[in-house]
Amino acid sequence: MYVREILAPRACPIENGVPLEGTWGKAFEKVDLLEVRRPYPCPLPRWVRDSRIKEWECFSVQNERVLLEAFLCNAKLYNIIQILLYDREKGEKIVFRKVMPGSGWRLPNSLANTSVTSNSRRFFFRIHSWLDAETIKLDINIKKTRSQPSLTAQLAFNFDKWDVNPMAVSLGFTERRSMYAFKALVPVRGDIVFDGRHIRLKQNTCSGIFTDYKGFFPYRMRTTICSAMGFDPEGRRFGFHIAENQTRDNNRNNENALWVDGRLTPLPPVRITMSGGPDSGWIIQDVEGMVDLTFTPKEQNQSGIRLFLTSADLNAPLGYYEGMLVSAAGEQIQVRNTFGMGEILYLRV
């Protein structure tokens, strides 16, 4: 069975100007990829190196009634914000997208106690990353338009539970160019108000996956992500976040994770195939026998940006996962009709 070592916590994934590779069980105190010495063969000014670093955070929240996903990306030439709310009970979807040219806001280099705020005529969001207090908070307020209702959300991702075990990874594209990811499955509490409906989220029935990314990603970046969360027949909270990306040596180290009742299992690399295209069934498998899933899209969600010589495409269908995962304890976790999301992200910038 696949085993990946979880290393002792450290302050930073960079040592003497060289990015480290590995998997850790706690967030880094700081991640500043500009500390990497000569990430490219030729010496480049600081502002050029900074322009090559892309970063984003994603908040996925789900209970038996709704799924909300907030995707916030700083591509340096522009910022992208996408908020998706899906009412599973009524089969209704709200999607808000905003592209802001220029660098605008930046995501912080630390999750200890930092905040990001963006405010415009129609839209407000604020992220308060406060792992020193074992919480990350997200506030969203979108005003009503002729085509869609208003949306307000106040969410708190609770990291102070004993059964929360996050994962931080540093993965290499080349010897000096790397990416960092932090992710965790946690209880979520808060409120969502849309179209006159108020939904209160309670920690014992609502889960969330928070992810934080930074990296010297390739000029043509491609990644495919599969994620879902829920409760098994025994009432245990479980979830997974699996990605197929362009990093090297991903058998030794990757960003794939499974959580069952808070316990983290680093998963092996996977192959995600879509013989009929992304609108048809997806097959997610590994060679170790620990991942054997299918994903059936039910609700499509596509967006694209073309700006000068750059482009960004996100295909993020909602649907159902079926199959099996194996935990580090050797337990087979049956995934049955579990609602989640698939994401195909292509970024050329």
Secondary structure, DSSP 4 states (H G I P E B T S, - for coil): ------BPP-S-SEETTEE--EEESS--S---GGGSS-SSSS---HHHHHHT-EEEEEEEEE-SSEEEEEEEEE-SSEEEEEEEEEETTTTEEEEEEEEEES--S---S-SSSEEEEEE-SSEEEEEEEEGGGTEEEEEEEE---SSS--EEEEEEEE--STT---EEEEEESSSS-EEEEEEEEEEEEEEEEETTEEEEE-TTT-EEEEEEEEE---SEEEEEEEEEEEE-TT--EEEEEEEE-S-S-TTTS---EEEETTEEEEPPP-EEE-TT-TTS-EEEE-SSSSEEEEEEEEE--EEEEEETTEEEEEE--EEEEEEEEE-TTS-EEEEEEEEEEEEEEEEE-
